[in-house]
Amino acid sequence: MDKMIFVAMSGARQVMLKQATNSHNLANLNTTGFKADIDNFKAMPVYGPGNPARVYGEDHRMGVDHTSGQLISTGVPLDVALNGDGFIAIQDVDGSEAYTRNGNLQVTEQGLLVTAAGDPVLGDGGPITLSPYEDILIGQDGSITIKPLGQGGGELAVLDRIKLVNPDTRELERNARGVFKSVNGTEPANAEVKLATESLESSNVNSVDALVTMIELSRQFETQVKLMSAAEDNDVAASQLLKLN
């Protein structure tokens, strides 16, 4: 009976872990540029004296789905999206370089160009700072052009260029804040990466698939709980038979 209980208990726990990942993906359905986590069950035989007597299911994180989301035109000059592969370089809270596809950019009161999460956007020489402007234009190559505040006519000034990179996604790891770090530390700027201006990239989470997966996992969890209950009933019945003897 103990084998049945432990196998069912292990199965229920692993189903809960996968459900947590699926729920996290579903919660970020409307997060700009979000990439879904991928995990799957793996059969893990239990080894001991002799041959494996049973097999546990174990939830394994397989990585991140880096397929692109849909591009949504917003008409907002500070909104940018990656047109194809690539990432925007930002400065993480610890000062290190990180990468994101969330192009919902903003300008702070101090003129610092940041993401919606408040992370400074990196340019050719570090975090990008903008002087007061009347109008701003971000080019497909990441160049930032402004019309300075108070300047007459059509005088424009090119201030900086957003650092765009295209690392091997297999060398990227997502941290607890949801931004990506390269195992190489930093990545070089890549001139082939282009932006879609006045647009945002939607999450690549498929809501229908996520909801169907949630239902399937709920039913699997219920099955594991029923197996534990059946094992308990069998144990009670066996104890009663032994008392009769």
MDAnalysis code that builds the backbone (N, CA, C; Angstrom):
import MDAnalysis as mda
import numpy as np

u = mda.Universe.empty(735, n_residues=245, atom_resindex=np.repeat(np.arange(245), 3), trajectory=True)
u.add_TopologyAttr("name", ["N", "CA", "C"] * 245)
u.add_TopologyAttr("resid", np.arange(1, 246))
u.add_TopologyAttr("resname", ["MET", "ASP", "LYS", "MET", "ILE", "PHE", "VAL", "ALA", "MET", "SER", "GLY", "ALA", "ARG", "GLN", "VAL", "MET", "LEU", "LYS", "GLN", "ALA", "THR", "ASN", "SER", "HIS", "ASN", "LEU", "ALA", "ASN", "LEU", "ASN", "THR", "THR", "GLY", "PHE", "LYS", "ALA", "ASP", "ILE", "ASP", "ASN", "PHE", "LYS", "ALA", "MET", "PRO", "VAL", "TYR", "GLY", "PRO", "GLY", "ASN", "PRO", "ALA", "ARG", "VAL", "TYR", "GLY", "GLU", "ASP", "HIS", "ARG", "MET", "GLY", "VAL", "ASP", "HIS", "THR", "SER", "GLY", "GLN", "LEU", "ILE", "SER", "THR", "GLY", "VAL", "PRO", "LEU", "ASP", "VAL", "ALA", "LEU", "ASN", "GLY", "ASP", "GLY", "PHE", "ILE", "ALA", "ILE", "GLN", "ASP", "VAL", "ASP", "GLY", "SER", "GLU", "ALA", "TYR", "THR", "ARG", "ASN", "GLY", "ASN", "LEU", "GLN", "VAL", "THR", "GLU", "GLN", "GLY", "LEU", "LEU", "VAL", "THR", "ALA", "ALA", "GLY", "ASP", "PRO", "VAL", "LEU", "GLY", "ASP", "GLY", "GLY", "PRO", "ILE", "THR", "LEU", "SER", "PRO", "TYR", "GLU", "ASP", "ILE", "LEU", "ILE", "GLY", "GLN", "ASP", "GLY", "SER", "ILE", "THR", "ILE", "LYS", "PRO", "LEU", "GLY", "GLN", "GLY", "GLY", "GLY", "GLU", "LEU", "ALA", "VAL", "LEU", "ASP", "ARG", "ILE", "LYS", "LEU", "VAL", "ASN", "PRO", "ASP", "THR", "ARG", "GLU", "LEU", "GLU", "ARG", "ASN", "ALA", "ARG", "GLY", "VAL", "PHE", "LYS", "SER", "VAL", "ASN", "GLY", "THR", "GLU", "PRO", "ALA", "ASN", "ALA", "GLU", "VAL", "LYS", "LEU", "ALA", "THR", "GLU", "SER", "LEU", "GLU", "SER", "SER", "ASN", "VAL", "ASN", "SER", "VAL", "ASP", "ALA", "LEU", "VAL", "THR", "MET", "ILE", "GLU", "LEU", "SER", "ARG", "GLN", "PHE", "GLU", "THR", "GLN", "VAL", "LYS", "LEU", "MET", "SER", "ALA", "ALA", "GLU", "ASP", "ASN", "ASP", "VAL", "ALA", "ALA", "SER", "GLN", "LEU", "LEU", "LYS", "LEU", "ASN"])
u.atoms.positions = np.array([
    [0.815, -1.203, 0.000],
    [0.000, 0.000, 0.000],
    [0.859, 1.267, 0.000],
    [2.025, 1.173, 0.694],
    [2.862, 2.354, 0.794],
    [3.353, 2.798, -0.574],
    [3.634, 1.825, -1.475],
    [4.093, 2.186, -2.811],
    [3.023, 2.965, -3.562],
    [1.806, 2.500, -3.487],
    [0.695, 3.170, -4.166],
    [0.496, 4.580, -3.629],
    [0.562, 4.737, -2.315],
    [0.357, 6.055, -1.703],
    [1.449, 7.030, -2.124],
    [2.702, 6.584, -2.071],
    [3.810, 7.487, -2.386],
    [3.849, 7.847, -3.867],
    [3.516, 6.897, -4.744],
    [3.462, 7.203, -6.172],
    [2.363, 8.230, -6.447],
    [1.191, 8.028, -5.843],
    [0.082, 8.966, -6.035],
    [0.408, 10.335, -5.434],
    [1.022, 10.337, -4.253],
    [1.378, 11.597, -3.598],
    [2.400, 12.375, -4.438],
    [3.393, 11.651, -4.962],
    [4.392, 12.295, -5.815],
    [3.745, 12.859, -7.071],
    [2.818, 12.079, -7.663],
    [2.136, 12.556, -8.866],
    [1.335, 13.818, -8.611],
    [0.641, 13.862, -7.469],
    [-0.157, 15.040, -7.143],
    [0.731, 16.272, -6.964],
    [1.870, 16.090, -6.309],
    [2.777, 17.223, -6.081],
    [3.326, 17.759, -7.404],
    [3.716, 16.868, -8.320],
    [4.270, 17.306, -9.597],
    [3.213, 17.974, -10.471],
    [1.971, 17.490, -10.383],
    [0.883, 18.140, -11.110],
    [0.683, 19.561, -10.591],
    [0.797, 19.760, -9.278],
    [0.671, 21.090, -8.700],
    [1.761, 22.025, -9.210],
    [2.986, 21.497, -9.355],
    [4.091, 22.321, -9.850],
    [3.850, 22.762, -11.292],
    [3.367, 21.833, -12.105],
    [3.082, 22.203, -13.499],
    [1.895, 23.149, -13.576],
    [0.920, 22.960, -12.697],
    [-0.218, 23.869, -12.674],
    [0.229, 25.278, -12.316],
    [1.211, 25.385, -11.422],
    [1.727, 26.704, -11.039],
    [2.366, 27.403, -12.233],
    [3.123, 26.654, -13.035],
    [3.740, 27.232, -14.230],
    [2.676, 27.668, -15.224],
    [1.680, 26.823, -15.429],
    [0.609, 27.150, -16.367],
    [-0.179, 28.374, -15.892],
    [-0.421, 28.455, -14.589],
    [-1.142, 29.609, -14.038],
    [-0.328, 30.890, -14.195],
    [0.996, 30.771, -14.025],
    [1.876, 31.931, -14.207],
    [1.813, 32.429, -15.655],
    [1.817, 31.496, -16.601],
    [1.700, 31.895, -18.003],
    [0.371, 32.592, -18.264],
    [-0.694, 32.011, -17.737],
    [-2.022, 32.574, -17.967],
    [-2.151, 33.953, -17.324],
    [-1.520, 34.142, -16.174],
    [-1.578, 35.439, -15.490],
    [-0.878, 36.537, -16.284],
    [0.065, 36.134, -17.151],
    [0.806, 37.107, -17.959],
    [0.286, 37.177, -19.391],
    [-0.978, 36.800, -19.565],
    [-1.589, 36.814, -20.895],
    [-1.539, 38.202, -21.530],
    [-1.676, 39.239, -20.712],
    [-1.695, 40.618, -21.226],
    [-0.407, 41.380, -20.933],
    [0.653, 40.658, -20.540],
    [1.937, 41.312, -20.273],
    [2.689, 41.515, -21.579],
    [3.051, 42.745, -21.862],
    [3.725, 43.076, -23.120],
    [5.034, 42.306, -23.264],
    [5.183, 41.601, -24.391],
    [6.432, 40.904, -24.705],
    [6.708, 39.680, -23.877],
    [5.723, 39.192, -23.095],
    [5.963, 38.037, -22.230],
    [6.152, 36.773, -23.053],
    [7.096, 35.904, -22.599],
    [7.354, 34.615, -23.224],
    [6.985, 33.501, -22.252],
    [6.202, 32.553, -22.733],
    [5.671, 31.501, -21.867],
    [6.757, 30.525, -21.433],
    [6.654, 30.068, -20.182],
    [7.515, 29.002, -19.672],
    [7.022, 27.662, -20.206],
    [7.966, 26.757, -20.440],
    [7.637, 25.420, -20.923],
    [8.142, 24.401, -19.914],
    [7.278, 23.485, -19.499],
    [7.730, 22.373, -18.670],
    [6.950, 21.123, -19.067],
    [7.452, 19.975, -18.641],
    [6.830, 18.712, -19.028],
    [7.125, 17.666, -17.965],
    [6.331, 16.598, -17.988],
    [6.550, 15.501, -17.056],
    [7.594, 14.536, -17.609],
    [8.394, 14.000, -16.695],
    [9.426, 13.040, -17.071],
    [9.343, 11.833, -16.139],
    [9.419, 10.630, -16.721],
    [9.355, 9.409, -15.923],
    [10.692, 9.187, -15.229],
    [10.658, 9.004, -13.905],
    [11.860, 8.816, -13.101],
    [11.754, 7.501, -12.330],
    [12.375, 6.419, -12.814],
    [12.340, 5.144, -12.080],
    [13.011, 5.269, -10.713],
    [12.465, 4.571, -9.738],
    [13.014, 4.572, -8.385],
    [13.937, 3.377, -8.248],
    [15.232, 3.647, -8.121],
    [16.217, 2.572, -8.047],
    [16.537, 2.224, -6.595],
    [16.765, 0.971, -6.355],
    [17.133, 0.458, -5.044],
    [17.731, -0.925, -5.234],
    [17.651, -1.764, -4.249],
    [18.120, -3.144, -4.426],
    [17.325, -3.839, -5.534],
    [18.005, -4.353, -6.514],
    [17.329, -5.031, -7.612],
    [16.834, -4.041, -8.657],
    [15.815, -4.428, -9.416],
    [15.255, -3.591, -10.474],
    [14.309, -2.546, -9.900],
    [14.092, -1.443, -10.657],
    [13.157, -0.414, -10.179],
    [11.762, -1.000, -9.971],
    [11.199, -0.777, -8.801],
    [9.896, -1.342, -8.491],
    [8.753, -0.439, -8.935],
    [9.033, 0.837, -9.163],
    [7.983, 1.781, -9.534],
    [8.621, 2.995, -10.216],
    [7.792, 3.804, -10.828],
    [8.251, 4.982, -11.567],
    [7.460, 6.204, -11.096],
    [8.177, 7.250, -10.752],
    [7.541, 8.506, -10.367],
    [7.496, 9.447, -11.582],
    [6.461, 10.284, -11.632],
    [6.428, 11.360, -12.618],
    [7.031, 12.615, -12.008],
    [7.901, 13.276, -12.740],
    [8.563, 14.479, -12.208],
    [8.432, 15.612, -13.206],
    [8.054, 16.786, -12.701],
    [7.881, 17.962, -13.545],
    [9.240, 18.606, -13.804],
    [9.572, 18.796, -15.078],
    [10.855, 19.394, -15.459],
    [10.614, 20.669, -16.256],
    [11.312, 21.741, -15.887],
    [11.243, 22.988, -16.646],
    [12.116, 22.840, -17.888],
    [11.493, 22.955, -19.050],
    [12.190, 22.732, -20.313],
    [12.796, 24.003, -20.900],
    [12.334, 25.163, -20.427],
    [12.868, 26.417, -20.962],
    [11.771, 27.434, -21.197],
    [11.995, 28.303, -22.175],
    [11.077, 29.395, -22.482],
    [10.710, 29.342, -23.957],
    [9.452, 29.581, -24.247],
    [8.982, 29.655, -25.630],
    [9.290, 31.051, -26.165],
    [10.255, 31.140, -27.086],
    [10.693, 32.442, -27.595],
    [10.009, 32.835, -28.902],
    [8.918, 32.175, -29.262],
    [8.206, 32.595, -30.457],
    [7.632, 33.998, -30.250],
    [7.554, 34.750, -31.328],
    [7.113, 36.145, -31.243],
    [5.609, 36.230, -31.042],
    [5.195, 37.254, -30.291],
    [3.777, 37.536, -30.152],
    [3.312, 38.435, -31.293],
    [2.063, 38.806, -31.275],
    [1.519, 39.670, -32.317],
    [1.937, 41.115, -32.079],
    [2.137, 41.846, -33.176],
    [2.454, 43.266, -33.088],
    [1.162, 44.070, -33.086],
    [1.053, 44.966, -32.107],
    [-0.144, 45.785, -31.958],
    [0.246, 47.249, -32.131],
    [-0.345, 47.895, -33.120],
    [-0.051, 49.308, -33.364],
    [-0.741, 50.166, -32.310],
    [0.033, 51.067, -31.678],
    [-0.509, 51.925, -30.617],
    [-0.514, 53.398, -31.000],
    [0.358, 53.794, -31.908],
    [0.470, 55.199, -32.276],
    [1.207, 56.046, -31.262],
    [1.769, 55.403, -30.228],
    [2.511, 56.117, -29.180],
    [3.992, 56.143, -29.556],
    [4.612, 57.322, -29.644],
    [6.011, 57.405, -30.107],
    [7.009, 56.602, -29.273],
    [6.742, 56.440, -27.966],
    [7.683, 55.727, -27.102],
    [7.457, 54.212, -27.090],
    [6.423, 53.734, -27.780],
    [6.181, 52.295, -27.844],
    [6.968, 51.686, -28.996],
    [7.745, 50.643, -28.687],
    [8.498, 49.941, -29.729],
    [8.369, 48.435, -29.515],
    [8.486, 47.680, -30.580],
    [8.446, 46.225, -30.511],
    [9.553, 45.679, -31.394],
    [10.044, 44.506, -31.043],
    [11.068, 43.868, -31.858],
    [10.413, 43.274, -33.098],
    [10.903, 43.656, -34.259],
    [10.372, 43.147, -35.521],
    [11.144, 41.891, -35.910],
    [10.770, 40.768, -35.281],
    [11.502, 39.522, -35.484],
    [12.308, 39.176, -34.245],
    [13.466, 38.540, -34.449],
    [14.300, 38.140, -33.321],
    [15.009, 39.344, -32.718],
    [15.437, 39.168, -31.459],
    [16.225, 40.208, -30.815],
    [15.646, 40.646, -29.483],
    [16.422, 41.496, -28.783],
    [16.034, 41.989, -27.470],
    [16.509, 43.424, -27.308],
    [15.863, 44.127, -26.385],
    [16.294, 45.465, -25.983],
    [17.171, 45.320, -24.746],
    [18.325, 45.955, -24.752],
    [19.239, 45.880, -23.609],
    [18.804, 46.882, -22.540],
    [18.748, 46.411, -21.299],
    [18.362, 47.263, -20.178],
    [19.338, 47.048, -19.022],
    [19.232, 47.890, -18.014],
    [20.062, 47.748, -16.815],
    [19.204, 47.169, -15.691],
    [19.604, 46.006, -15.177],
    [18.856, 45.360, -14.100],
    [19.101, 46.105, -12.786],
    [18.363, 45.723, -11.750],
    [18.463, 46.428, -10.466],
    [19.844, 46.301, -9.839],
    [20.589, 45.242, -10.190],
    [21.929, 45.073, -9.638],
    [22.998, 45.754, -10.481],
    [22.580, 46.491, -11.510],
    [23.513, 47.213, -12.370],
    [24.020, 46.428, -13.548],
    [23.708, 45.142, -13.616],
    [24.166, 44.322, -14.728],
    [23.265, 44.488, -15.940],
    [23.753, 44.043, -17.083],
    [22.986, 44.152, -18.320],
    [21.988, 43.003, -18.428],
    [20.781, 43.335, -18.815],
    [19.733, 42.335, -18.994],
    [18.997, 42.642, -20.285],
    [18.047, 41.781, -20.640],
    [17.371, 41.920, -21.937],
    [15.877, 41.682, -21.791],
    [15.127, 42.420, -22.592],
    [13.672, 42.320, -22.551],
    [13.105, 42.559, -23.942],
    [11.862, 42.117, -24.127],
    [11.132, 42.445, -25.363],
    [9.930, 43.349, -25.055],
    [9.867, 43.813, -23.833],
    [8.797, 44.735, -23.448],
    [9.215, 46.153, -23.839],
    [8.650, 46.647, -24.931],
    [9.040, 47.950, -25.460],
    [8.109, 49.078, -25.059],
    [7.385, 48.911, -23.954],
    [6.519, 49.972, -23.441],
    [7.390, 50.946, -22.661],
    [8.031, 51.889, -23.375],
    [9.031, 52.771, -22.781],
    [8.400, 54.046, -22.232],
    [9.075, 54.621, -21.243],
    [8.619, 55.846, -20.603],
    [9.819, 56.725, -20.297],
    [9.574, 57.986, -20.042],
    [10.635, 58.933, -19.672],
    [10.332, 59.463, -18.274],
    [11.307, 59.343, -17.379],
    [11.119, 59.816, -16.010],
    [11.252, 61.339, -15.942],
    [10.945, 61.893, -14.779],
    [11.072, 63.343, -14.592],
    [12.511, 63.813, -14.765],
    [13.456, 62.898, -14.524],
    [14.866, 63.240, -14.686],
    [15.343, 63.045, -16.126],
    [14.441, 62.612, -17.023],
    [14.803, 62.430, -18.425],
    [15.364, 61.065, -18.747],
    [15.297, 60.117, -17.804],
    [15.843, 58.779, -18.030],
    [14.826, 57.934, -18.786],
    [15.288, 57.282, -19.848],
    [14.419, 56.407, -20.632],
    [14.373, 55.040, -19.952],
    [13.176, 54.600, -19.565],
    [13.038, 53.354, -18.810],
    [11.919, 52.511, -19.406],
    [11.899, 51.247, -18.992],
    [10.801, 50.357, -19.363],
    [9.626, 50.583, -18.420],
    [8.525, 49.874, -18.664],
    [7.361, 49.999, -17.797],
    [7.672, 49.546, -16.378],
    [8.684, 48.664, -16.219],
    [9.087, 48.182, -14.901],
    [10.095, 49.112, -14.232],
    [10.491, 50.183, -14.920],
    [11.429, 51.142, -14.348],
    [12.887, 50.841, -14.605],
    [13.189, 49.861, -15.473],
    [14.582, 49.521, -15.774],
    [15.129, 50.462, -16.845],
    [16.290, 51.100, -16.595],
    [16.866, 52.012, -17.585],
    [17.203, 51.285, -18.889],
    [16.882, 51.928, -20.002],
    [17.207, 51.382, -21.318],
    [18.634, 51.784, -21.661],
    [19.412, 50.837, -22.162],
    [20.819, 51.096, -22.463],
    [20.998, 51.577, -23.905],
    [21.952, 52.506, -24.061],
    [22.318, 53.001, -25.378],
    [23.779, 52.724, -25.662],
    [24.380, 53.541, -26.520],
    [25.788, 53.331, -26.882],
    [26.725, 53.523, -25.700],
    [26.353, 54.414, -24.767],
    [27.252, 54.704, -23.657],
    [26.673, 54.453, -22.290],
    [25.661, 53.611, -22.205],
    [25.034, 53.325, -20.917],
    [23.567, 53.735, -20.934],
    [22.968, 53.952, -19.759],
    [21.562, 54.347, -19.699],
    [21.297, 55.616, -20.508],
    [20.189, 55.631, -21.218],
    [19.842, 56.746, -22.108],
    [19.117, 57.834, -21.315],
    [19.624, 59.053, -21.435],
    [18.994, 60.219, -20.805],
    [18.602, 61.201, -21.892],
    [17.370, 61.680, -21.844],
    [16.855, 62.592, -22.850],
    [16.730, 63.995, -22.279],
    [17.113, 64.974, -23.080],
    [16.889, 66.370, -22.693],
    [15.444, 66.733, -23.017],
    [14.908, 67.796, -22.419],
    [13.511, 68.165, -22.670],
    [13.228, 68.299, -24.169],
    [12.090, 67.786, -24.582],
    [11.774, 67.781, -26.016],
    [10.299, 68.085, -26.250],
    [10.044, 68.566, -27.485],
    [8.668, 68.786, -27.920],
    [8.130, 67.565, -28.659],
    [9.018, 66.883, -29.362],
    [8.604, 65.715, -30.133],
    [9.760, 64.712, -30.128],
    [9.430, 63.424, -30.243],
    [10.443, 62.376, -30.221],
    [10.117, 61.340, -31.282],
    [11.170, 60.794, -31.865],
    [11.014, 59.763, -32.886],
    [12.058, 58.677, -32.641],
    [11.593, 57.428, -32.547],
    [12.514, 56.287, -32.415],
    [12.523, 55.552, -33.744],
    [13.702, 55.432, -34.346],
    [13.828, 54.788, -35.646],
    [13.853, 53.275, -35.537],
    [13.750, 52.609, -36.674],
    [13.772, 51.151, -36.707],
    [15.113, 50.591, -36.247],
    [16.174, 51.384, -36.368],
    [17.496, 50.937, -35.916],
    [17.746, 51.274, -34.452],
    [16.739, 51.841, -33.770],
    [16.886, 52.196, -32.360],
    [17.364, 53.611, -32.115],
    [17.641, 54.365, -33.173],
    [18.109, 55.741, -33.004],
    [16.990, 56.615, -32.443],
    [17.351, 57.508, -31.536],
    [16.383, 58.386, -30.875],
    [16.623, 59.819, -31.331],
    [15.627, 60.389, -31.986],
    [15.705, 61.750, -32.494],
    [14.644, 62.590, -31.811],
    [15.027, 63.792, -31.361],
    [14.065, 64.666, -30.696],
    [14.078, 66.054, -31.332],
    [12.974, 66.760, -31.110],
    [12.919, 68.187, -31.410],
    [13.033, 68.892, -30.070],
    [14.179, 69.509, -29.793],
    [14.409, 70.104, -28.466],
    [13.323, 71.105, -28.085],
    [13.026, 71.147, -26.813],
    [12.004, 72.048, -26.294],
    [12.439, 73.493, -26.510],
    [11.546, 74.299, -27.106],
    [11.832, 75.716, -27.310],
    [12.561, 76.026, -28.588],
    [12.961, 75.000, -29.346],
    [13.663, 75.233, -30.605],
    [12.645, 75.503, -31.709],
    [12.881, 76.518, -32.475],
    [11.977, 76.844, -33.570],
    [12.316, 76.053, -34.812],
    [11.444, 76.165, -35.800],
    [11.698, 75.502, -37.085],
    [11.657, 74.000, -36.960],
    [12.403, 73.353, -37.829],
    [12.417, 71.889, -37.859],
    [13.720, 71.313, -37.375],
    [14.393, 71.997, -36.442],
    [15.688, 71.525, -35.952],
    [15.505, 70.244, -35.133],
    [16.225, 69.189, -35.507],
    [16.165, 67.909, -34.826],
    [17.542, 67.530, -34.302],
    [17.562, 66.725, -33.277],
    [18.829, 66.291, -32.690],
    [18.770, 64.791, -32.429],
    [19.792, 64.079, -32.921],
    [19.907, 62.646, -32.648],
    [20.668, 62.480, -31.337],
    [20.020, 61.922, -30.317],
    [20.621, 61.859, -28.986],
    [21.389, 60.570, -28.737],
    [20.819, 59.441, -29.094],
    [21.431, 58.161, -28.738],
    [20.797, 57.072, -29.593],
    [21.225, 55.839, -29.351],
    [20.669, 54.692, -30.059],
    [20.435, 53.564, -29.062],
    [19.228, 53.038, -29.039],
    [18.911, 51.926, -28.149],
    [19.762, 50.713, -28.542],
    [20.365, 50.081, -27.548],
    [21.168, 48.894, -27.818],
    [20.259, 47.705, -28.076],
    [20.364, 47.157, -29.273],
    [19.586, 45.996, -29.677],
    [20.528, 44.812, -29.862],
    [20.156, 43.683, -29.309],
    [21.020, 42.501, -29.362],
    [20.223, 41.310, -29.892],
    [20.942, 40.317, -30.368],
    [20.289, 39.099, -30.858],
    [21.078, 37.878, -30.397],
    [21.048, 37.564, -29.101],
    [21.812, 36.429, -28.579],
    [21.134, 35.103, -28.909],
    [21.895, 34.030, -28.760],
    [21.330, 32.693, -28.879],
    [20.392, 32.484, -27.685],
    [19.128, 32.242, -27.950],
    [18.152, 32.118, -26.861],
    [18.476, 30.949, -25.929],
    [19.264, 29.987, -26.405],
    [19.654, 28.869, -25.549],
    [20.640, 29.302, -24.476],
    [21.229, 30.492, -24.644],
    [22.194, 31.009, -23.676],
    [21.574, 32.077, -22.772],
    [20.247, 32.164, -22.793],
    [19.547, 33.143, -21.960],
    [18.813, 32.449, -20.825],
    [18.801, 33.094, -19.682],
    [18.062, 32.592, -18.524],
    [17.201, 33.715, -17.976],
    [15.950, 33.396, -17.653],
    [15.051, 34.413, -17.104],
    [15.176, 34.427, -15.579],
    [15.369, 35.618, -15.022],
    [15.505, 35.707, -13.570],
    [14.148, 35.927, -12.914],
    [14.149, 36.114, -11.613],
    [12.903, 36.227, -10.859],
    [12.106, 37.476, -11.241],
    [12.757, 38.488, -11.799],
    [12.063, 39.718, -12.196],
    [11.462, 39.617, -13.591],
    [11.734, 38.519, -14.291],
    [11.143, 38.318, -15.610],
    [11.971, 38.845, -16.762],
    [13.194, 39.331, -16.494],
    [14.088, 39.771, -17.566],
    [15.133, 38.688, -17.816],
    [15.734, 38.738, -18.992],
    [16.674, 37.692, -19.388],
    [18.116, 38.132, -19.154],
    [18.919, 37.171, -18.720],
    [20.355, 37.375, -18.557],
    [21.095, 36.396, -19.457],
    [22.220, 36.837, -20.005],
    [23.030, 35.972, -20.852],
    [24.077, 35.257, -20.015],
    [24.304, 33.994, -20.310],
    [25.346, 33.248, -19.599],
    [26.724, 33.814, -19.933],
    [26.803, 34.599, -21.004],
    [28.075, 35.216, -21.403],
    [28.301, 36.564, -20.724],
    [27.353, 37.011, -19.924],
    [27.493, 38.303, -19.260],
    [26.803, 39.404, -20.036],
    [27.432, 39.856, -21.106],
    [26.851, 40.882, -21.978],
    [26.912, 40.420, -23.424],
    [26.032, 40.973, -24.228],
    [25.969, 40.645, -25.648],
    [26.289, 41.889, -26.473],
    [26.941, 41.712, -27.634],
    [27.246, 42.874, -28.486],
    [26.006, 43.384, -29.199],
    [26.008, 44.669, -29.512],
    [24.909, 45.245, -30.284],
    [24.880, 44.621, -31.672],
    [23.683, 44.440, -32.197],
    [23.508, 43.806, -33.500],
    [22.703, 44.747, -34.390],
    [23.330, 45.229, -35.458],
    [22.682, 46.204, -36.338],
    [21.565, 45.594, -37.166],
    [21.492, 44.271, -37.222],
    [20.453, 43.621, -38.023],
    [19.109, 43.545, -37.297],
    [19.124, 43.774, -35.994],
    [17.877, 43.764, -35.228],
    [17.127, 45.065, -35.497],
    [15.845, 44.946, -35.820],
    [15.037, 46.119, -36.160],
    [13.828, 46.239, -35.233],
    [13.386, 47.475, -35.077],
    [12.225, 47.765, -34.251],
    [11.012, 48.078, -35.117],
    [9.846, 47.720, -34.615],
    [8.579, 48.183, -35.178],
    [8.141, 49.348, -34.304],
    [8.154, 50.545, -34.856],
    [7.894, 51.744, -34.064],
    [6.397, 51.941, -33.841],
    [6.089, 52.649, -32.745],
    [4.717, 52.941, -32.337],
    [3.877, 51.664, -32.280],
    [4.499, 50.609, -31.781],
    [3.840, 49.305, -31.677],
    [4.322, 48.592, -30.426],
    [3.540, 47.620, -29.971],
    [3.917, 46.763, -28.858],
    [3.709, 45.311, -29.256],
    [4.503, 44.427, -28.657],
    [4.359, 43.001, -28.904],
    [3.518, 42.376, -27.798],
    [2.506, 41.629, -28.182],
    [1.657, 40.977, -27.189],
    [2.356, 39.758, -26.612],
    [1.818, 39.224, -25.536],
    [2.317, 37.974, -24.962],
    [2.107, 36.836, -25.964],
    [2.999, 35.837, -25.937],
    [2.830, 34.700, -26.841],
    [2.065, 33.545, -26.183],
    [1.440, 33.806, -25.031],
    [0.656, 32.784, -24.340],
    [-0.654, 32.555, -25.091],
    [-0.963, 31.295, -25.394],
    [-2.225, 30.938, -26.028],
    [-3.245, 30.675, -24.921],
    [-4.222, 31.560, -24.795],
    [-5.172, 31.471, -23.682],
    [-5.996, 30.189, -23.733],
    [-6.375, 29.751, -24.929],
    [-7.185, 28.530, -25.057],
    [-6.392, 27.313, -24.600],
    [-5.146, 27.198, -25.084],
    [-4.299, 26.069, -24.683],
    [-4.057, 26.076, -23.176],
    [-3.827, 27.276, -22.615],
    [-3.552, 27.374, -21.178],
    [-4.761, 26.953, -20.355],
    [-5.948, 27.343, -20.784],
    [-7.158, 26.976, -20.043],
    [-7.442, 25.478, -20.147],
    [-7.229, 24.908, -21.353],
    [-7.423, 23.460, -21.521],
    [-6.430, 22.694, -20.652],
    [-5.167, 23.166, -20.628],
    [-4.150, 22.528, -19.794],
    [-4.523, 22.613, -18.317],
    [-5.078, 23.736, -17.901],
    [-5.489, 23.894, -16.503],
    [-6.555, 22.864, -16.125],
    [-7.513, 22.650, -17.012],
    [-8.567, 21.665, -16.749],
    [-7.986, 20.256, -16.694],
    [-7.096, 19.938, -17.644],
    [-6.480, 18.609, -17.670],
    [-5.684, 18.337, -16.401],
    [-4.916, 19.322, -15.963],
    [-4.106, 19.146, -14.764],
    [-4.981, 19.011, -13.519],
    [-6.096, 19.739, -13.480],
    [-7.016, 19.620, -12.343],
    [-7.577, 18.206, -12.249],
    [-7.901, 17.632, -13.390],
    [-8.440, 16.270, -13.398],
    [-7.358, 15.258, -13.010],
    [-6.130, 15.493, -13.461],
    [-5.030, 14.602, -13.070],
    [-4.802, 14.658, -11.563],
    [-4.888, 15.847, -10.998],
    [-4.709, 15.986, -9.547],
    [-5.812, 15.229, -8.806],
    [-7.046, 15.357, -9.277],
    [-8.162, 14.642, -8.641],
    [-7.952, 13.134, -8.710],
    [-7.407, 12.653, -9.830],
    [-7.138, 11.219, -9.972],
    [-6.114, 10.745, -8.954],
    [-5.064, 11.550, -8.754],
    [-4.033, 11.177, -7.779],
    [-4.601, 11.143, -6.363],
    [-5.467, 12.089, -6.047],
    [-6.090, 12.125, -4.721],
    [-6.989, 10.900, -4.528],
    [-7.714, 10.519, -5.567],
    [-8.571, 9.333, -5.483],
    [-7.741, 8.070, -5.275],
    [-6.565, 8.001, -5.907],
    [-5.687, 6.848, -5.705],
    [-5.215, 6.762, -4.256],
    [-4.887, 7.915, -3.663],
    [-4.486, 7.906, -2.256],
    [-5.627, 7.452, -1.362],
    [-6.841, 7.882, -1.700],
    [-8.016, 7.466, -0.925],
    [-8.265, 5.971, -1.088],
    [-8.079, 5.455, -2.330],
    [-8.257, 4.023, -2.575],
    [-7.228, 3.204, -1.811],
    [-5.997, 3.703, -1.734],
    [-4.946, 3.010, -0.991],
    [-5.295, 2.937, 0.494],
    [-5.872, 4.020, 1.006],
    [-6.278, 4.037, 2.412],
    [-7.402, 3.022, 2.658],
    [-8.356, 2.971, 1.726],
    [-9.454, 2.005, 1.866],
    [-8.933, 0.573, 1.818],
    [-7.986, 0.318, 0.916],
    [-7.398, -1.018, 0.822],
    [-6.661, -1.396, 2.106],
    [-5.989, -0.409, 2.693],
    [-5.256, -0.651, 3.927],
    [-6.222, -1.019, 5.070],
    [-7.355, -0.309, 5.136],
    [-8.358, -0.596, 6.165],
    [-8.934, -1.989, 5.960],
    [-9.234, -2.336, 4.721],
    [-9.805, -3.653, 4.427],
    [-8.818, -4.764, 4.765],
    [-7.527, -4.558, 4.460],
    [-6.517, -5.563, 4.762],
    [-6.364, -5.759, 6.278],
    [-6.453, -4.641, 7.009],
    [-6.349, -4.738, 8.483],
    [-7.514, -5.522, 9.042],
    [-8.704, -5.354, 8.503],
    [-9.864, -6.094, 8.980],
    [-9.738, -7.589, 8.690],
    [-9.187, -7.951, 7.534],
    [-8.988, -9.354, 7.191],
    [-7.979, -9.993, 8.145],
    [-6.940, -9.260, 8.483],
    [-5.937, -9.794, 9.400],
    [-6.527, -10.015, 10.794],
    [-7.453, -9.139, 11.202],
    [-8.094, -9.314, 12.506],
    [-8.964, -10.561, 12.536],
    [-9.596, -10.876, 11.382],
    [-10.423, -12.092, 11.325],
    [-9.603, -13.358, 11.488],
    [-8.356, -13.289, 11.013],
    [-7.473, -14.462, 11.136],
    [-6.914, -14.596, 12.553],
])
